[in-house]
Amino acid sequence: MHGIRVNTIAPGFIDTPIYGNSDTSATYKARLAQDVLFSRRLGSTDEVAALASACLDNPCLNAETIRIDGGIRMHPSLPDR
């Protein structure tokens, strides 16, 4: 036994510089946040970091995938006809 633990974090929409800082990007992020159940906003990088730290701090947590997405469930996209 090597004592290796494996956990994964599955982030939803996280507010990062990839979205930009223009008025258009603010409108786009607001539209994305509409489907987030709570708290109707994009997640922060600090929240993802806190979750990663909690995963490391808890020695009993193993073999898990943890979603950090505010409860968003993506709608299936339909193919163009």
C-alpha atoms as a printed R data frame, in Angstrom:
   type eleno elety resid chain resno       x      y       z
1  ATOM     1    CA   MET     A     1   0.000  0.000   0.000
2  ATOM     2    CA   HIS     A     2   1.426  3.368  -1.063
3  ATOM     3    CA   GLY     A     3  -1.050  5.705   0.667
4  ATOM     4    CA   ILE     A     4  -1.918  7.608  -2.495
5  ATOM     5    CA   ARG     A     5  -5.310  9.322  -2.491
6  ATOM     6    CA   VAL     A     6  -7.020 10.495  -5.651
7  ATOM     7    CA   ASN     A     7  -9.759 13.132  -5.624
8  ATOM     8    CA   THR     A     8 -10.952 15.367  -8.416
9  ATOM     9    CA   ILE     A     9 -12.647 18.743  -8.468
10 ATOM    10    CA   ALA     A    10 -15.210 19.374 -11.205
11 ATOM    11    CA   PRO     A    11 -15.650 23.135 -11.462
12 ATOM    12    CA   GLY     A    12 -18.651 24.765 -13.073
13 ATOM    13    CA   PHE     A    13 -18.507 28.350 -14.258
14 ATOM    14    CA   ILE     A    14 -15.644 29.982 -12.374
15 ATOM    15    CA   ASP     A    15 -14.998 33.701 -12.827
16 ATOM    16    CA   THR     A    16 -11.517 33.809 -14.341
17 ATOM    17    CA   PRO     A    17  -9.802 36.198 -16.774
18 ATOM    18    CA   ILE     A    18 -10.807 33.962 -19.686
19 ATOM    19    CA   TYR     A    19 -14.139 35.825 -19.825
20 ATOM    20    CA   GLY     A    20 -12.466 39.231 -20.162
21 ATOM    21    CA   ASN     A    21 -13.424 42.509 -18.490
22 ATOM    22    CA   SER     A    22 -15.599 44.310 -21.043
23 ATOM    23    CA   ASP     A    23 -19.292 45.169 -20.812
24 ATOM    24    CA   THR     A    24 -19.950 42.330 -23.231
25 ATOM    25    CA   SER     A    25 -18.181 39.822 -20.989
26 ATOM    26    CA   ALA     A    26 -20.116 41.074 -17.948
27 ATOM    27    CA   THR     A    27 -23.373 40.497 -19.842
28 ATOM    28    CA   TYR     A    28 -22.209 37.032 -20.912
29 ATOM    29    CA   LYS     A    29 -21.234 36.071 -17.328
30 ATOM    30    CA   ALA     A    30 -24.602 37.316 -16.044
31 ATOM    31    CA   ARG     A    31 -26.348 35.111 -18.582
32 ATOM    32    CA   LEU     A    32 -24.285 32.102 -17.477
33 ATOM    33    CA   ALA     A    33 -25.085 32.802 -13.825
34 ATOM    34    CA   GLN     A    34 -28.854 32.649 -14.457
35 ATOM    35    CA   ASP     A    35 -28.764 28.830 -14.412
36 ATOM    36    CA   VAL     A    36 -26.769 28.603 -11.178
37 ATOM    37    CA   LEU     A    37 -29.163 27.533  -8.422
38 ATOM    38    CA   PHE     A    38 -27.376 29.242  -5.547
39 ATOM    39    CA   SER     A    39 -26.091 31.875  -5.384
40 ATOM    40    CA   ARG     A    40 -26.830 33.035  -8.921
41 ATOM    41    CA   ARG     A    41 -23.242 33.968  -9.687
42 ATOM    42    CA   LEU     A    42 -20.099 32.430 -11.065
43 ATOM    43    CA   GLY     A    43 -17.793 30.764  -8.571
44 ATOM    44    CA   SER     A    44 -14.528 32.353  -7.510
45 ATOM    45    CA   THR     A    45 -11.014 31.013  -7.766
46 ATOM    46    CA   ASP     A    46 -10.741 31.429  -3.974
47 ATOM    47    CA   GLU     A    47 -13.660 29.023  -3.531
48 ATOM    48    CA   VAL     A    48 -11.995 26.413  -5.743
49 ATOM    49    CA   ALA     A    49  -8.725 26.841  -3.833
50 ATOM    50    CA   ALA     A    50 -10.549 26.441  -0.501
51 ATOM    51    CA   LEU     A    51 -12.096 23.191  -1.737
52 ATOM    52    CA   ALA     A    52  -8.709 21.885  -2.887
53 ATOM    53    CA   SER     A    53  -7.274 22.714   0.523
54 ATOM    54    CA   ALA     A    54 -10.160 20.958   2.279
55 ATOM    55    CA   CYS     A    55  -9.556 17.850   0.138
56 ATOM    56    CA   LEU     A    56  -5.926 17.801   1.228
57 ATOM    57    CA   ASP     A    57  -6.743 18.486   4.877
58 ATOM    58    CA   ASN     A    58  -9.247 15.646   5.218
59 ATOM    59    CA   PRO     A    59  -7.331 12.338   5.343
60 ATOM    60    CA   CYS     A    60 -10.505 10.244   5.006
61 ATOM    61    CA   LEU     A    61 -11.566 11.773   1.705
62 ATOM    62    CA   ASN     A    62 -10.557  9.491  -1.150
63 ATOM    63    CA   ALA     A    63 -11.715  8.435  -4.605
64 ATOM    64    CA   GLU     A    64 -14.212 11.278  -4.972
65 ATOM    65    CA   THR     A    65 -15.182 13.773  -7.624
66 ATOM    66    CA   ILE     A    66 -16.576 16.928  -6.051
67 ATOM    67    CA   ARG     A    67 -18.600 19.372  -8.113
68 ATOM    68    CA   ILE     A    68 -18.212 23.034  -7.270
69 ATOM    69    CA   ASP     A    69 -20.783 24.648  -9.492
70 ATOM    70    CA   GLY     A    70 -23.535 26.185  -7.369
71 ATOM    71    CA   GLY     A    71 -25.899 23.389  -8.398
72 ATOM    72    CA   ILE     A    72 -25.946 24.223 -12.095
73 ATOM    73    CA   ARG     A    73 -27.110 21.480 -14.392
74 ATOM    74    CA   MET     A    74 -26.270 22.114 -17.995
75 ATOM    75    CA   HIS     A    75 -29.079 21.804 -20.528
76 ATOM    76    CA   PRO     A    76 -28.403 19.335 -23.320
77 ATOM    77    CA   SER     A    77 -27.660 20.965 -26.610
78 ATOM    78    CA   LEU     A    78 -29.740 19.848 -29.533
79 ATOM    79    CA   PRO     A    79 -28.135 19.255 -32.903
80 ATOM    80    CA   ASP     A    80 -28.923 21.688 -35.672
81 ATOM    81    CA   ARG     A    81 -31.358 20.290 -38.183
